[in-house]
Amino acid sequence: MAKTLHITDQFNKPIENVVVSFATTESTQTDNAKLLVMDQIDKQFAPRLLVVQKNQRVSFPNSDNIRHHLYSFSKPKPFEFRMFKGGDTKELVFDQAGIVVLGCNIHDQMVGYIYVADNEQTVVTNEDGVAEVPENGLKLKLWHPNLSTNKILRKDFQLPETSSEAAFPIVLNLLEETVIPTQRTFKSKKFDRGNN
């Protein structure tokens, strides 16, 4: 049997893309050979949040007709994919658990996240802030990009051992989302910006 979580912010608005991770007594096998995809569509990462297991491979296709220059400075997986044109694809194995924040050196508004789980079970809330966890998944860790300025912070949460058919409410105090300007305030001579 599953427990339904309903996660909202301090203004009672549902929070999408909260990663809920937990350990259960059930053994699960993750197919690390499965290739997951972090695409680039309309100058955005798609999906904005991707959850992978440690040692899983991720493909980075570019579905835009323009070049991107992807990078991350995050400790679990710093990398750089220099500007590749639409149709090209790069791949990368994420071998360290943690949060990888993605950006594009050409398009500042492009921000994405790869949550690398350490062989733990995970679910992600939908647009209504709803997710289901097993009845025995009592100790939860919650993560969302706006939970803290520290992008690796996870909030521990203990579910009560009572059973109820009603959704269990959780309130997270989120930081206000920073609006990133669509135009850069500086120019780099290093990159040709004529095709972006």
C-alpha positions in Angstrom: 0.0 0.0 0.0 1.2 3.5 -0.8 1.0 6.8 1.1 0.1 9.9 -0.8 2.1 13.1 -0.1 0.8 16.5 -0.9 3.7 19.0 -0.8 3.0 22.8 -0.8 5.0 25.9 -0.2 4.5 28.5 2.5 1.8 30.1 0.4 -0.2 26.9 0.1 0.8 26.5 -3.6 1.6 22.9 -4.8 5.3 22.4 -5.5 6.2 20.5 -8.6 9.6 18.7 -9.0 10.2 17.9 -5.3 12.5 14.9 -5.2 11.4 12.5 -2.4 14.0 9.8 -1.7 13.7 7.0 0.8 14.9 3.5 1.7 12.6 0.6 2.0 12.9 -3.0 3.1 11.9 -4.1 -0.4 14.8 -4.9 -2.7 14.8 -3.0 -6.0 16.9 -3.4 -9.1 17.7 -0.2 -11.1 18.6 -0.7 -14.7 21.8 1.5 -14.8 22.2 0.4 -18.5 19.1 2.4 -19.3 20.0 5.6 -21.1 18.2 8.7 -19.8 17.7 12.0 -21.7 18.3 15.6 -20.8 17.3 17.4 -24.0 17.5 21.1 -25.0 14.3 22.5 -26.5 13.4 26.1 -27.1 16.5 27.3 -25.2 15.5 25.3 -22.1 16.5 22.0 -20.5 13.8 19.3 -21.0 13.1 18.1 -18.5 14.2 20.9 -16.1 14.8 18.1 -13.5 16.1 14.7 -14.2 16.6 12.0 -11.5 19.2 9.3 -12.2 20.9 6.6 -10.2 24.6 6.7 -9.6 26.5 5.2 -12.5 23.7 5.8 -14.9 24.4 7.3 -18.4 22.6 10.4 -19.6 22.3 11.6 -23.2 22.3 15.3 -24.0 20.7 15.7 -27.4 20.3 19.2 -28.9 16.8 19.5 -30.4 17.3 23.2 -31.1 18.6 24.6 -34.4 21.2 26.7 -32.6 24.3 25.9 -30.7 24.6 25.5 -27.0 27.6 25.3 -24.7 26.6 23.1 -21.7 28.5 23.1 -18.5 28.4 22.3 -14.8 30.7 23.3 -12.0 28.9 21.0 -9.5 31.2 18.7 -7.5 29.5 15.4 -8.4 30.2 16.0 -12.1 31.9 19.0 -13.5 31.9 18.9 -17.3 31.7 21.0 -20.4 30.2 20.3 -23.8 31.4 23.0 -26.2 28.8 24.5 -28.5 27.3 21.8 -30.6 24.7 22.3 -33.3 21.2 21.0 -33.4 21.1 17.3 -34.0 24.3 16.5 -32.1 24.3 14.4 -29.0 26.7 14.0 -26.1 26.7 11.3 -23.4 28.0 11.3 -19.8 28.0 8.8 -16.9 27.1 10.3 -13.5 29.2 8.2 -11.1 28.9 10.4 -8.0 25.8 11.0 -6.0 24.6 14.6 -5.5 23.0 17.5 -7.3 24.4 18.6 -10.7 23.3 22.1 -11.7 23.4 22.6 -15.5 23.8 25.8 -17.4 24.5 27.1 -20.9 27.4 29.5 -21.5 25.4 31.2 -24.3 21.8 31.2 -23.0 21.7 32.4 -19.3 18.1 31.5 -18.9 18.9 27.8 -19.3 19.1 26.2 -15.9 18.6 22.5 -15.3 19.2 19.9 -12.6 20.3 16.3 -12.5 19.6 14.6 -9.1 22.0 11.7 -8.9 20.6 9.2 -6.3 22.9 6.9 -4.4 21.0 3.7 -5.2 18.0 4.9 -3.2 14.4 4.9 -4.3 13.0 8.2 -5.5 9.7 9.8 -6.6 9.1 13.3 -7.9 6.0 15.4 -7.2 3.7 16.2 -10.1 2.3 19.7 -10.9 -0.3 19.2 -8.1 2.5 18.6 -5.6 1.5 15.0 -5.2 3.7 11.9 -5.0 3.3 8.4 -3.6 5.7 6.6 -1.4 5.5 3.0 0.0 3.8 2.5 3.3 7.1 1.5 4.8 9.1 4.5 3.4 8.9 6.4 6.7 12.2 8.3 6.6 12.2 10.7 3.7 14.7 13.2 2.3 13.2 16.0 0.3 15.0 18.2 -2.3 13.9 21.1 -4.5 16.1 23.7 -6.3 14.4 26.5 -4.3 14.7 24.9 -0.9 17.9 26.7 -0.1 20.6 28.8 -1.7 22.7 25.7 -1.0 21.7 23.6 -4.0 22.7 20.3 -2.3 20.6 20.8 0.8 18.1 18.0 1.4 15.4 18.2 4.1 14.9 15.1 6.3 11.3 14.3 7.1 9.8 11.6 9.3 6.3 10.3 8.3 4.1 9.2 11.2 3.3 5.5 11.4 -0.4 6.1 11.2 -2.3 4.9 8.2 -4.8 7.2 6.5 -6.4 7.3 3.0 -6.1 11.1 3.0 -3.0 12.7 1.5 -0.3 13.6 4.0 0.5 17.3 3.9 4.0 18.6 3.9 4.9 22.3 3.8 8.3 23.5 2.5 9.5 27.1 2.9 10.9 27.9 -0.5 13.1 30.8 -1.5 11.8 33.1 -4.2 12.9 32.1 -7.6 15.5 34.3 -9.2 14.5 35.6 -12.6 17.4 35.4 -15.0 17.6 38.0 -17.7 17.3 36.6 -21.2 20.0 38.9 -22.5 23.6 38.7 -21.2 25.1 41.8 -19.6 28.5 41.0 -20.9 30.0 39.7 -24.2 32.6 37.0 -24.5 35.1 37.2 -27.4 35.7 33.5 -26.8 32.5 32.4 -28.5 30.8 33.3 -31.7 27.4 34.6 -30.7 26.0 35.1 -34.2 24.0 31.9 -34.2 22.2 31.8 -30.9 
